[in-house]
């Protein structure tokens, strides 16, 4: 993977349970350790309109390429990616498990979109 392609920055967030102090839990998005503002290539794929919460909204799909990660830092299908775009941060929801499309353990390909966040 050529470093010149990795011009964008992204942060990976995962939904976790946080104790409320009263014996219960609440869910919140937390940044995955070591996955804050990592180098990535973000490529717009498509756009469509979808009815979300009884409102017609635009949904954009993106392909995100990052260096290979495994274990706890590997992205999962229900994670959220914050793309630190030049115009401001964009919340993207991972819609499928990441793919090592060449099997070389060099690059991961992730597909995400701007639909309503998982768990919302």
N, C-alpha and C positions, 0 to 999 in steps of 0.2 A: 504494500500500500504506500503510495507516494505521499509524503507529508504535505506537498503543495496543495493537495485537494482538501485538506482538513482546515478550512478557513473559518468555520463557524465554531461557536462554543455552545455546549448543551450541559444540562444538569439532570441527572436521573433521580427521580423521587419514587418512593415506595410507600404504600399505605400500611401503617403499623398501628397496633393497639397500644394506647397510653393509659396508664392507671389514673383514675379520677381521684384517688385518695379516700373514696368511700366504698371501696370493695368492687367497683365496677371499672369498665374500660370505655374509652372513646377512641374513635379512629381518626388518624391525622396523617397527612403526607409529610414524610421526612426524607431528607436527602440521604442517598446511599453513600456510605463512607468511601472516599476516593473517587467519587463520580460527580464532583462539582466543577463546572466549567471546563469539561474535557474537550479536546479537539474533535471536531466532527465535520462531515460533509452533509448538508441538508439540501435535498433536491425536491422541488414541488412536483407532484405526480398528476393530480387531478383535482377537480372541484365538483361539487354537486349541491343540491338543496335537499334538506331533510326536515321533517316535522319533529322538533324537539320541544317538549313541554308545551304542546299545543301552539307552537309558533314556527313559522317557516324560517329556517336559518341556513346559511351557507356553511358547508363543511369541506375543508381542504385536506387532501391526503399528501403525506410527505414520505420520502425514502431518506433514512438517516444512516450514514455509514460511519462506523467508529472502529478503532483498533480492537482486536479480539480481547474479550474478557471472559473469565470463567469463575465458577464458584459463587460467592455471595455478591460480587459486584457485577455479575452478568445480568443484563436486562431481562425482564420477564414480561409475559403477555399482558399483565394488568398493571404495569408500571406507568408512570407519567414522565414525560420529558419536557423540560423547560428549555426552549430554544432562545438563546440570548441574541435575537435578531437586531440588526441596526436600528430598526424602527421601534423597538421595545420587545419585552419578553412575550413569548407565545407559548401557551400550554398545549402540549400534544399528548394524546393518549395512545399508548402502544396497542395495536390492534391484532398483532400476531406474534408468536415467539420469534426471537431473533434468529437469523439464518447465517451460517458459515457456508456461503454458496459454493465456494471452491474446495472446502474441506482442508484448507491450509493452516487454519488457526491464526490467520493474520488479520482478517477483517470480519466484522459483523454487520449485517444488513438488517435494519429495523424499519418496519412500516408503522406510521402513526398518523392520527388525524386530529382535527380540531373539534370533534363532537363533544358532547357532555362528558365530563370526567367520570371514570368508573367510581362507583360507590356514592355518587351524588344523588 
